């Protein structure tokens, strides 16, 4: 899956919401260390700043990656726009 997101914060949030709506079970399965997060079919590597979804690299901007990583650190938490 490749995410293409506009640079506006609202656009990014709307795209993330639409992707999450399609993914019914996005729970943390393994956190091996603070460098890599592994979810069902999704791997976020902080050292390489890369995201792999179902074996395919997901191209993200720096801002998109940072936002995804921040949200992934607390998968069951709801954030306000101000917190993000």
ROSE-4610 file (N, C-alpha, C; in Angstrom, 1 decimal, always signed):
// ROSE-4610
residu = [X/X/X/X/X/X/X/X/X/X/X/X/X/X/X/X/X/X/X/X/X/X/X/X/X/X/X/X/X/X/X/X/X/X/X/X/X/X/X/X/X/X/X/X/X/X/X/X/X/X/X/X/X/X/X/X/X/X/X/X/X/X/X/X/X/X/X/X/X/X/X/X/X/X/X/X/X/X/X/X/X/X/X/X/X/X/X/X/X/X/X/X/X/X/X/X/X/X/X/X/X/X/X/X/X/X/X/X/X/X/X/X/X/X/X/X/X/X/X/X/X/X/X/X/X/X/X/X/X/X/X/X/X/X/X/X/X/X/X/X/X/X/X/X/X/X/X/X/X/X/X/X/X/X/X/X/X/X/X/X/X/X/X/X/X/X/X/X/X/X/X/X/X/X/X/X/X/X/X/X/X/X/X/X/X/X/X/X/X/X/X/X/X/X/X/X/X/X/X/X/X/X/X/X/X/X/X/X/X/X/X/X/X/X/X/X/X/X/X/X/X/X/X/X/X/X/X/X/X/X/X/X/X/X/X/X/X/X/X/X/X/X/X/X/X/X/X/X/X/X/X/X]
num = [1/1/1/2/2/2/3/3/3/4/4/4/5/5/5/6/6/6/7/7/7/8/8/8/9/9/9/10/10/10/11/11/11/12/12/12/13/13/13/14/14/14/15/15/15/16/16/16/17/17/17/18/18/18/19/19/19/20/20/20/21/21/21/22/22/22/23/23/23/24/24/24/25/25/25/26/26/26/27/27/27/28/28/28/29/29/29/30/30/30/31/31/31/32/32/32/33/33/33/34/34/34/35/35/35/36/36/36/37/37/37/38/38/38/39/39/39/40/40/40/41/41/41/42/42/42/43/43/43/44/44/44/45/45/45/46/46/46/47/47/47/48/48/48/49/49/49/50/50/50/51/51/51/52/52/52/53/53/53/54/54/54/55/55/55/56/56/56/57/57/57/58/58/58/59/59/59/60/60/60/61/61/61/62/62/62/63/63/63/64/64/64/65/65/65/66/66/66/67/67/67/68/68/68/69/69/69/70/70/70/71/71/71/72/72/72/73/73/73/74/74/74/75/75/75/76/76/76/77/77/77/78/78/78/79/79/79/80/80/80/81/81/81/82/82/82/83/83/83/84/84/84]
x = [+0.8/+0.0/+0.9/+0.6/+1.4/+0.4/+0.8/-0.1/+0.4/-0.5/-0.2/-1.1/-0.4/-1.1/-0.7/-1.7/-1.4/-0.6/+0.0/+0.9/+0.1/-1.2/-2.0/-2.2/-2.3/-2.5/-3.9/-4.9/-6.2/-6.2/-5.5/-5.5/-4.8/-3.7/-3.0/-3.9/-4.5/-5.4/-6.6/-7.2/-8.3/-7.8/-6.6/-6.0/-5.8/-5.2/-4.9/-6.2/-7.2/-8.5/-9.1/-9.0/-9.5/-8.8/-7.4/-6.6/-7.0/-7.1/-7.4/-8.8/-9.7/-11.1/-11.1/-10.1/-10.0/-9.3/-8.5/-7.7/-8.5/-9.2/-10.0/-9.2/-8.0/-7.2/-5.8/-5.5/-4.2/-3.7/-3.3/-2.8/-1.3/-0.7/+0.7/+0.9/+1.7/+2.0/+3.4/+4.3/+5.7/+6.4/+7.0/+7.9/+9.2/+10.1/+11.4/+12.3/+12.3/+13.1/+12.5/+13.1/+12.6/+12.9/+13.6/+14.0/+13.0/+12.2/+11.4/+10.0/+8.9/+7.6/+7.0/+6.5/+5.9/+4.4/+3.6/+2.2/+1.8/+0.5/+0.0/+0.2/+1.2/+1.5/+2.2/+2.6/+3.2/+4.5/+5.6/+6.8/+7.3/+7.6/+8.1/+9.5/+10.5/+11.9/+12.4/+12.6/+13.1/+14.5/+15.4/+16.7/+16.8/+16.1/+16.1/+15.0/+14.2/+13.0/+12.2/+11.9/+11.2/+10.0/+9.0/+7.8/+7.5/+7.2/+7.0/+5.6/+4.7/+3.4/+3.2/+2.9/+2.8/+3.9/+5.2/+6.4/+6.8/+6.0/+6.3/+6.6/+7.6/+8.0/+6.9/+6.6/+5.6/+6.4/+6.2/+6.9/+6.2/+6.9/+6.3/+7.2/+6.6/+7.4/+8.0/+8.9/+9.4/+8.3/+7.4/+6.3/+5.3/+5.0/+4.1/+4.7/+6.0/+6.6/+6.6/+7.0/+7.0/+5.7/+4.6/+3.3/+2.9/+3.1/+2.8/+3.5/+4.8/+5.6/+5.1/+4.8/+4.2/+2.9/+2.0/+0.7/+0.9/+1.9/+2.1/+2.7/+3.3/+3.9/+2.8/+1.6/+0.4/-0.8/-0.9/-1.9/-3.3/-3.5/-4.9/-5.3/-4.5/-4.7/-5.3/-6.2/-6.8/-6.1/-5.6/-4.9/-5.8/-5.7/-6.3/-5.4/-6.0/-5.2/-4.0/-4.2/-3.2/-2.0/-2.4/-1.3/-0.5/-1.1/-0.4/+0.4]
y = [-1.2/+0.0/+1.2/+2.2/+3.4/+4.5/+5.3/+6.4/+7.7/+8.4/+9.7/+10.7/+11.6/+12.5/+14.0/+14.8/+16.3/+16.8/+17.9/+18.5/+19.1/+19.3/+19.9/+18.9/+19.4/+18.5/+17.9/+18.6/+18.0/+16.9/+17.1/+16.1/+14.9/+15.0/+13.9/+13.1/+13.8/+13.2/+12.4/+13.0/+12.4/+11.1/+11.2/+10.0/+8.9/+9.2/+8.2/+7.6/+8.4/+7.9/+6.9/+7.2/+6.4/+5.0/+5.1/+3.9/+3.0/+3.6/+2.9/+2.3/+3.0/+2.4/+1.1/+1.0/-0.2/-1.3/-1.0/-1.9/-2.2/-3.3/-3.5/-3.9/-4.5/-5.0/-4.5/-3.3/-2.8/-2.7/-3.8/-3.9/-4.2/-3.6/-3.9/-5.4/-6.0/-7.5/-7.6/-6.7/-6.9/-5.5/-5.2/-4.1/-4.6/-4.9/-5.5/-4.6/-3.3/-2.3/-0.9/+0.1/+1.4/+1.8/+0.9/+1.2/+0.7/-0.3/-1.0/-1.4/-1.0/-1.4/-2.4/-3.5/-4.4/-4.6/-4.4/-4.6/-5.7/-6.1/-7.1/-6.6/-7.1/-6.8/-5.4/-4.8/-3.5/-3.4/-2.9/-2.7/-1.3/-0.7/+0.7/+0.7/+1.0/+1.0/+2.4/+2.7/+4.1/+4.4/+3.4/+3.7/+4.0/+3.2/+3.4/+4.4/+4.8/+5.6/+5.1/+3.8/+3.1/+2.4/+2.2/+1.6/+0.5/-0.7/-1.8/-2.4/-2.4/-2.9/-4.1/-5.3/-6.6/-6.8/-6.6/-6.8/-5.8/-4.7/-3.6/-2.3/-1.6/-0.4/+0.7/+1.4/+2.5/+3.8/+4.6/+5.9/+6.9/+7.5/+8.6/+9.8/+11.0/+12.2/+12.1/+13.0/+13.0/+13.3/+14.2/+14.6/+13.4/+12.7/+11.6/+10.5/+10.2/+9.1/+9.5/+10.7/+11.2/+11.0/+11.4/+11.3/+9.8/+9.0/+7.6/+7.0/+7.3/+6.7/+7.2/+8.4/+9.0/+8.3/+8.1/+7.5/+6.0/+5.3/+3.9/+3.6/+4.6/+4.4/+4.2/+4.7/+4.6/+4.1/+2.9/+2.5/+2.5/+2.5/+2.5/+3.9/+4.9/+6.2/+7.1/+8.0/+9.0/+10.3/+10.9/+12.2/+13.3/+14.5/+15.7/+16.2/+17.1/+17.7/+18.5/+19.1/+19.9/+19.0/+17.8/+16.9/+16.4/+16.2/+15.8/+16.9]
z = [+0.0/+0.0/+0.0/-0.9/-0.9/-0.6/+0.4/+0.9/+0.1/-0.5/-1.1/-0.3/+0.3/+1.2/+0.9/+0.9/+0.7/+1.9/+1.7/+2.8/+3.9/+3.8/+4.8/+6.0/+7.2/+8.3/+8.2/+7.8/+7.7/+6.7/+5.6/+4.5/+5.0/+5.8/+6.3/+7.3/+8.2/+9.1/+8.4/+7.4/+6.7/+6.0/+5.4/+4.7/+5.7/+6.9/+7.9/+8.4/+8.6/+9.0/+8.0/+6.7/+5.7/+5.6/+5.8/+5.8/+7.0/+8.2/+9.4/+9.3/+8.7/+8.5/+7.8/+6.8/+6.0/+6.8/+7.7/+8.5/+9.8/+9.9/+11.1/+12.3/+12.1/+13.2/+13.1/+13.6/+13.6/+15.1/+15.6/+17.0/+17.0/+18.0/+18.1/+18.4/+17.6/+17.8/+18.5/+18.2/+18.7/+18.7/+19.8/+19.8/+20.3/+19.4/+19.8/+20.5/+20.1/+20.8/+20.3/+20.7/+20.3/+18.9/+18.2/+16.8/+15.8/+16.1/+15.1/+15.8/+15.1/+15.5/+14.5/+14.9/+14.0/+14.3/+13.3/+13.4/+12.5/+12.5/+11.5/+10.1/+9.4/+8.0/+7.8/+8.9/+8.8/+9.7/+9.2/+9.9/+9.8/+10.9/+10.9/+11.6/+10.8/+11.2/+11.5/+12.7/+13.0/+12.6/+12.6/+12.2/+10.7/+9.9/+8.4/+8.0/+8.9/+8.6/+7.4/+7.5/+6.5/+7.0/+6.1/+6.4/+5.3/+5.8/+4.9/+5.2/+4.2/+4.4/+3.5/+4.1/+3.3/+2.4/+2.9/+2.1/+1.1/+1.0/+0.0/+0.7/+0.2/+0.8/+0.6/+1.6/+1.5/+1.5/+0.4/+0.3/+1.1/+2.0/+2.9/+2.9/+3.0/+3.3/+4.7/+5.0/+6.4/+7.4/+7.1/+8.0/+8.1/+7.0/+7.1/+7.9/+7.7/+8.5/+10.0/+10.3/+11.7/+12.4/+11.7/+12.2/+12.4/+11.4/+11.5/+12.7/+12.9/+14.0/+15.3/+15.4/+16.6/+17.0/+16.1/+16.3/+16.7/+16.0/+16.2/+17.6/+18.2/+19.6/+20.6/+20.3/+21.2/+20.4/+20.0/+19.1/+19.6/+20.9/+21.4/+22.0/+21.7/+22.2/+21.2/+21.6/+20.7/+20.9/+19.9/+20.0/+19.4/+20.0/+19.5/+18.3/+17.5/+16.5/+17.1/+18.2/+18.8/+19.3/+19.8/+20.3/+19.1/+18.0/+16.8/+16.2]
